[in-house]
């Protein structure tokens, strides 16, 4: 069971036919993010990530998922078959 977490900052990443990364690095002290995509996409975390269809993790649409992330990292996304929006919410305890 996960400890309850509170939403902090939220921002969107456009999901398209080429990799796009969030312009906002994860804030200091943040260790978890909630991701929700409006369309299936591949995502990758890092300081300068490029999401691709062969080595990135697939995130299904409309299925909220919590991930561990390091402060300063950003999230990149690329579509599976349709454009959409990836919502990123930083979580605090």
N, C-alpha and C positions, 0 to 999 in steps of 0.2 A: 504494500500500500504506500502511495506517495504522500508526503506531507503536503498540506494545503499551501497554495501559493496565491499571491495577489498579482493582478495585472498591473504593469507599470506603463511603459511607453509602447505604443503600437505604430507601425508604419507598413506601407505596401511596397511590393516589388512586382513590376509588370512581368507576366509570363508570356514569352513570345518565341519565335522560331530561332532566336539566337540567345545565348546566355546573357542574363542581366543580373547585376549584383545590387544589393541594397547600398544606398549611399551613406547610411547611418551605421557606424560600427556599434556593436553591442556595448552598452554602458559598463563602466567599472562596477564591480560588485555583482553583476548579473551572471548567473550560472545556468539558467534554463530559459528556453524560448518556447512559445506555443506557435505552431505553424498551422494555417488553414488555407488551402488553395481552392479557388473556384473551378479549376480544371486540373486534370492530372498533369504533374510536372516532375522533373528531376531536380534535386537540390544538392548543393554542396556548401560546406562551411569552410572558412579559412580567412586569412588576411587578404588574399587576392584570388578568390576561387573562380573557376570557370566550370559551370555545370555542363554536363554532356550526357548523351544517351547511353553511353557504355560503362562509365565508371561512377556515375552519380546515383544517389538513392532516389527511388521513385516514391512520390507522395501522391496518394489518391485524392480525388476531389472531395471537398466537404467532409473531411475526416480529420478533426483536430488531433494533432500529435505534439507531445512535449519532448524536447531534446535538450541534452546538455551541450553547452557552448562556452567558449572562453571569451572574456571581455576583450574588446577590440576586433573580434572577428566580424565578418559580414556574411550574408547568405546570398548565393547565386541560384537562379532558377532558369530552366528552359522547358518549353512545352513538350508534352508527349504527342498530342495531335491537335490541340486547340489552344488559342490564347486565353489568358485569364489574369487573375490577380492572386498573389501570394501575400497573405496578411501575416506579419511577424509581430508577436507580442512578447515583450520582455517580462519575465516573472520574478517576483521577489518573495522571500519567505516572511 
